[in-house]
């Protein structure tokens, strides 16, 4: 037995991870509670509760009278409900069996026929796809479209490739074109984010030479799109724990291996690393990691973006949910130097979204709009790569379904997000 343990330690507990993490986590009896703070005092109670790593907040307590969804396991449920009741916070039970939501979603999103024939016409955009299907789709797009090429920017903790596509036509001026970067899936459980990135890939490669707007976008900019930049976490959200958020790196010395793996990659960038809105508790969903860029996934994004330094027009990072478009800064309540330009772009984008499907998205600087959050990718990209626009998007919805956004809303989410992005680049003021 001692020899086996030594081997596991030498392999950074790979053997142990395989034996304990293979089964799907059962959420039977887990509740999701909708809570509403009606005063600053009640809001502070929710924010304090948010700091408990055993309580899973699906969205942040931002302001009064805005619903917060709280996922509780049976062992903390009574304590959470008592805390809400004792402080007069209104709440209701959104679901008393989270496992039922997960099972229904799994039935509704079975892997299809796409992998068998590698036929891009069988890749349905109105379902959620696992990591294998997404990577295969990326490969097939590159094979079938001359304007698309695979971009490999790094390898994850567990050895999965972090890949995406460059979509662009040859430059007619002899100089490199400005670039637009889109990444998604940095938080594993936010499935509509990768789906939206896939929708945009589909729209661009199939519209080039046919649709005037698409043709102009591709002739003007090189598009770098990475649907899943946290492949380990995303795979695990399909095969292990649907509610997983972080990556899957092992943190030495943690007290509970299963619950305390991983780093919140969007707290791991070198933008006021370790500041507000992060945690040094490895069991927290907002654990920042041991140091800035400690994770191979954030280093991959960093290195990919630095290759575009000097020509990066815009950086977009897709998340869900809450219907927000946000610019720097998150780590401090200050505005970026070109805030007026970024704000104008946000106004243009959210107006286009409203015109597309009548969905209202709030917009503004992260720290002012929602809460301070240090170590984010958009702050780092703005400060260190010089992106004119650096935006974090929180996609649909506003909490009705949360992370379990129905299939019927996947394509509309993609359509309105694309409408916002198109509007920025096709408006006269931002060309």
DARA-V690278 format. One record per helix or strand of 3 or more residues. SS is the DSSP state (alpha for helix, beta for strand). FROM is the first residue (numbers start at 1). LEN is the number of residues. Records with the same first field share a line. If there is no record, write none. Layout:
BEGIN
SS = FROM-LEN  FROM-LEN
END
This chain:
BEGIN
alpha = 2-9  14-7  40-11  74-13  98-11  114-4  120-3  131-14  191-17  212-9  231-9  265-3  296-11  339-19  366-4  377-9  407-20  428-3
beta = 31-6  68-5  90-6  148-8  161-7  178-7  221-6  312-9  324-4  362-4  389-7
END
